[in-house]
């Protein structure tokens, strides 16, 4: 693992966070039906964490000598509330996997501070995914 590879991977993560911000913002607007107020608020409440993650990643990329991406990953289309929640869960699970890997990479290059911060982000994303799983658990089919 070299520093440039880590920067590239952090930029992939940043693209994911930018996508998550757009995803949550869009889905908050698109939620419908009797649970719209709760789902809309759920999606909106997640935006702040994703913004903090994006800002941290952008700052770290610059600190490592890189240029932060401004291009998000594509946001999955979702027509129903359930589709939106499933897309959110998939994104959160990917973030957990990616940040776990990234923390190992940070350890490899000797950046303990980055590793700890990434592990904290794993905790955040785990909380998001668990809450989304709980919402989906008894969702009518």
Buried (B, 14 or more C-beta within 10 A) or exposed (E): EEEEEBBEBBBBBBBBBBBBBBBBBBBBEBBEEEEEEEBBEBBBEBBEBBBEBBEBBBEBBEEBEBEBBEEBBEBBEBEEBBBBBBBBBEBBBBBBEBBBEBBEBBBEBEBEEBBEBBBBBBEBBBEBBEBBEEBBEEEEE
